[in-house]
Amino acid sequence: MVEKSEIEKVFVLNQLATAAQTMLPLDVMLYLIDSLRWLASRIYAGCTRNSSNPIISSICTGQFPDPKYTTRRAIATARAESITSRINPLIYVPVYGENPYTRIWTEYTEADPAVHSLPPLTEVVPPLKELHITARDLTCLEVLRDYHEVEHVSSVFKVGYRGATYILKAYRASGDLTRTDPFRINDGLFRFHHEKQAYEHLLHFGVCAKGFVPDCYGWFKLPVDDVSWLHAFASDPRPPNAILLEYIDNAVQLDISNITVSIAENALTAISHIHQARVLHCDLYPRNHLILPDGRVVIIDFDAALTRPDDSVNLLELNWEKAFSWGMYYRAMLPDRLIGLTPDQATLY
């Protein structure tokens, strides 16, 4: 049973969080959303440090979830608070133990090249294959994402090509690869370049072949040629850049209705292989996890990724991305499922 003082403590934290949300103007909240997501990874990491249930690896060993948080009273209390505040109070307690990645280099807040540098890459990573495909060679089977916001960056389609099914990502060709400002993620050329570079490494290091990410078949220029389903790019001065990817059948997006400890561990394994390819994903939210019927986890969407030799791809940042992911699975999603929330009621994601 959860002690009354502990429940009261997390209720106070919830009330403070709710108050903070109501005090922020809506436009400020929208402007800061990406920064708050980054900060969440640090908060998740920090809230595990005072736990008395240590583990020695990323795998949940021992009696987890902790029985004192799974009594009927504890679950009912947490569920009622979650429905009211939209924040599950169990995120503040170590239901599934401590985040193992927060103990690594906890004294550092910034990367130290003397400690965190990756070994130099002596082998040559070959460029991604350039394909020769026109829009009329493709059949649009389904529009998966085709935003119509002011800065339309990319579209994602399920397409048919030579009798097989693929995923096509088309990127607006305008942009500046040298941008360093926070809004560079709204730059189509920037995002295309980063996804292309990430897949070059993922292919070279065998991460695609192992099934942890989709296979990538190449890139190409995609003249629109009055093809109706590419209408978002019709007025662009230059044709979009496109990447052709593996279509994974029978996959569903990760959410609190399908996450399990086993799936969380499979996801961490996939992330570890991505990191071994010297790729920092930078967008590891549930929407970018595909779950297969056998429990395999496939990580998708690398257009925000950073790849060596980018200085941000170092041991400290790779560790922080694992810490963030562990916190997302074990601090938010699994406790939300434990108390019976639906995806629409999820705490933070």
N, C-alpha and C positions, 0 to 999 in steps of 0.2 A: 504494500500500500504506500502511496506517495504521502509523505508527511505534510501536515497542514501548512507548516511554515514554508516548505518548498513550493507548494501550490500557490500560496499567497505571493511569494517572491516572483514567480513567473507571471502571475496576473498583473502585478505592478509593472513589470517590464512591458507586458502587452499594452497596458493602458498608456504608458509613456510613448510607445511606438505609435499607437493610434493617435494620440494627441499631436505628435510631431507631424504625422501625415496631414491632419486637418489644418495645421498652421502654415503649411507650405502652399503658396499659390499654385494653381494648376499648371501655368506655363513654366514655372520654375521646376516643378516635378518632372514635366516632360523633358525639359532641357537637361536635367541632371540624371535621367534614367540610366544611361550607360555608365556613368560614374558610380551610381548607387549599386549597380550590378557588380562592378569591380570591387567596391567596398564590401559587398555581401560576402565575397570569398574570404576577405580578411576577418570579418565578423564571425563567420562560421568557424574559421580556424581558431580564433581566439576563445570562442565560447566553450571549447572542449578542454582547455588547459587546466581547469580546476576539478576535473573529474577524478573519481577514485577507482575507476574501472579500467586499468590500462590494458592495451593490447600491443602486440609486438610487430604486427604487420598490417597490411591493408585488408586482410581477411578477417571477418568477424569470427572470432573463436570464443569458446566458453559459452555461458548462458546468455544469449542475446536473442531477442530483445530482453533487457533486464526485467525480471519478473515484477519488481516493485512499480514499474510503469505500465504494467499490462493487467492490473486488477480491474475488475468491472467498474469500481468507483473511479480509479484514475483515468480510464478511457472515457467514461461518461463525462467527467469533469473537463477533460481536455477537449472533447468534442463540442461540448456546450460553449466553451470559451472560443473555440475556433469558429463556430458558426456566428458568434457575436462580433468578434474582432477581426476575423479572417487571418489570424495568426495562431498556429497550433502552439500551445505553451510547451509542448514536448521538444520543440527545437532548442530550448535552453538547457536541456538536461541530457546526459549521455545514455539515451535509450539503447543505442547500439555501440557503446564504448567510445573511446577517444579517437579523434582524427590522427592517424599515425604520421601524417605528413607535416603536422604543425610542430613536431619535435625536431625536425631537420632544419638546421640553421635558423633557429628562432631568434638569434641575436641580430640577424640582418634584416634591414628594411629595403636595402638596395643591393643590386648585384655587385659583387667584388670580383673583378677579373682574375685576381690571384687565386680565388677559391672556387668560383662558379663557372669558369670557362670550360667549354666542351673541348675535347681533343680535336685537333685540326683534321679536316676532312681531306685526305690525300687522294682519294679516288674521284674520278670525273663523273658527275651525274649528267647523263645525256639529256638533251632537250626533248620535250614532249613531241611526239610525232605530229606532223602537219598533215591533215586530211584534205581531200578534194571533194567536197560535198556541196551541192547547191540546195536551196530551199525547196526546189521542186523534186529533189530526190527523197524528201522526207514527207511523211504523213503525220499530221498532228492527231494523236489519239486522245490526248487529254491535256488541258491547261492546268498545270499544278500550281503555278504562281505567276501572276501577271499584274503587278501592282500598277496603279495609275496615279501614284503620288507625284508631287511637283518634280522631284528628282528621281525619275524612274531609272533604276540602275541595272536591273536584270530581270529576266523571265525564265521560268522553268517549265519544260514541257515533257510529256511522255510521247515519244514519237516512234513511228515505224520506219525502218530503213533496211532494204534488201531482205525482207521477210523476218526480221528480228525486231525486238522491242528495246528501246534505249531511253535514257534520260538525256535531254538536251538543255544545257544552260547557255542562254544568250545574254551577252553583256554589251551595254552601250559602249561604243568605241571612243567616245570623247573622254578626256581626263588628263591627269598629270601624275606620272609615276613618282615624281620627286616630292609630292606633298607630304608634310609631316603634321598638319593640323588635325584636330580631333574629328573633323568632318570629312576626312579623306575616305571614310567608309561609304560615302555617298558618291564616290567617283567610280564610274564603270570600268575605266581602263585599269585603275588601281586594283580593283577587286578581281578582275580577270587575271591580271598578272600574278596576283598572290595565289589564286586557286591553281593556275597553271604550274607555277613553281612548286607548290606543295605536292601536286600529283607527280611531278618529275621525281621528287624524293621518295614519295610513297611507292611508286613503281620500282624505282631502283633498289630500294631496301626491302622489297618483297612484301610490303604491308598490304597491297592490293591482292597479291596472289594468295595470301593467308586468309583473306576474307574479312579483315577487320575494317576495311573501307571499300567502297565500290571500285571496280576496275575502271580504268580510264583509257579510252581508245585513241584520243588525240584531240587536236583543236583545229579550227578552220575559220576563215572569214565567211560570213553568211549574208550575201546580198539578199535583200528582202524580196525583190522581183514581184512586187504586188501580191505576195502571198498573204491572205487575209489574217491568218493567225499570228503573223509577225507585225501587225499594224502598229504596235507601240513604237517600233523602230522606223516606221515608214518615212518620217520627216527628218531623220538624222542625216547629216552630211556625209557620214561614213558608215558602211555596213557594220553590224555588230560582230563581235568576236564570239565564238561558240566553242563549247567543250562537250564532247560526247562521252557519256558515262553509262555504266552498267545499270540496267533496270533490275531491281530486286523484287521479285514477286512474293506475295503473301507476307509482306513486312508491315508492321504497324509502328506508329510513333510511340516513344516512351512516354508514359504518364503514371500517375499514382495508382491507376487501376491495374497495371500490369507489372510494375516493378516488384522484384523479389531480391533477397540477398544474393542469390545466384546471378541474377541479371546485373546487379550492381557490380559484382566481382568481374563478370565478363566484360562490362563496360570499362572498368579500370584496366583490365588486361589489354583491351583494344587501345586505350589511351597510351599505355606504356609502349606499345609497338609503334604508335604514331610518333611518340617522343624519340624513340630510338632512331627514327628516320630524320631527326633534327627538324621536326615540325611542331610548332606551338599553335594549337587550333584557334584559341582566342574566342570561341563562341560555343562552348560545350553546354548548351542548354538542352532540355529534353527534346525539343523539336528537331534537334540534329542527331538523335539516336534512333536507329531503326531496330526493332526487335523481331527476330524470326521465330517461327513456331518451335524450333529446337532450342530456343533461349540464346542463340548467338546474337551479339550486339554489333551493329555496323554503324560507324560514325560517318556522317555526311557533312557536306557544305563547308568547304575550305576556303571560301573567298575572303575571309577575314584573317586567315592564317598567316603566321610569320615563319620564315624558313631561313636556316643558315645560308649565308653568313650574316644575317641580320643580328645585331648585337643583343636584341631582346630574347633571342633563343639561347638561353644559358641555363645552367643547372638550377639556379634559384627560381627562375620563372617557370621552368618545367615542373618543379616541385610545387609551386603555388597553384598551378593549374590542376595538379592531382589533388591538392588540399581542397580546392574549390569543388572539384567533382565529387570527392568523398563526402564533403559536407552537404552537397546537393542531394546525393542519394540517401545518406544515412542520417542526416540532420533534418531534412525537410520531407523528402518524398516517402521514405519508408515509414516514418512516424505518422504522416498524413494517412497512409494506407492502413496503418495499425488501428487508428481510431475511426476508420470507416468513412473518410471523406471521399467525395467524388472529384474528378478532375476540375470541375468548375469551382470547387471549394478549396482547391490547393492553396497552400499557405503563401508561397512566394513565386511560383514558377508557372 
